[in-house]
Amino acid sequence: MFQYFGSKAGLFVECYLRASESLPSFLDAPPSVRARGFFSTVRYWIESSEHSLAERGVAYDVLLAGDYDTPMAVKRELTRIRRELDPAKAQRVVHEAIAAGELRDDVDPLLLASIVEWMLYRFQDVLMREELDPGIVVHAGDFGQRARAQIDQFMAVLESAVGHPSRQL
């Protein structure tokens, strides 16, 4: 194991990489959703969280461990890998949304992709794992009325933050 991975951290980084590649990307949204645009795709991603977790719970737990419970040197490596490989295909989707006039064009596209991923993943984490931020969402995984209202609020905040100003008139 150590000859191949070099260390426990190296083994974990490989597990994280495989876990992130096993989860769906923005491009995996149905064509009808993608055709409605960037924000419809993000909403689909959030609303699919419960189903995705049920199918790929172990992979999701590996990502949570990497995001919340690793030393800074490992986090830097995970960030580098995510930026280079873009497993969620956020960078591609952001470039498409800028070209379509849906997202701001006055902010670096890589920064926009990072902002969207940070906000989306943390919100998704809270939706799926209530213990990460108790009280924000009623019972993780329960996509009832309160959770749906919070999804609507999240989408409104996200669109006001990164949406093209012409969309906000």
C-alpha positions, 0 to 999 in steps of 0.5 A: 500500500505504501509503495503505491500511495506513499502514505495514508494521506496519499491513499485518502487522496486517491479514495477522495478522487475516486469518490468525487468521480463516482458522483454525478456532475452538472452535465449529468442533469437530464437534457430537458433540465440543462436546456432550461439553463444554469439555475435549473441545473443547480436546482436539479442537483440540489433536489437530487441530493437525497436520491444521490446520497441513497445510491452513493452514501459511502462516496459522499461520506468520503467527500465529507471527511475530506472537506471537514476532517483532514489536515490543511496539507491534504485539503490543499491537495484535494483543492488542487485536484478538484480545480484541475480535474473538475469532477462536477464539471462546474467550470464547463457549466459556468463557462456555458452560462456566462456565454448564455448571459446567465452568469456575471461576466465581470468575475473570473470564471474559475472564481465563479465556479468555485463560489457556486461549488462552495455554496452548493456543496455546503448547502447540500451538506446541511440538507443531507447531514443535519448534524453539520449545521443543526436547526437549519434544515428540518431533519436531513433528507426530509424534503418537506415544505421547510426544506423546499422553502430553504431551497427556494431561498438558497436559489434566490441568494445564489442567483442574486450573487452570481447571476448576470445583472440583466437577469435581476431587473 
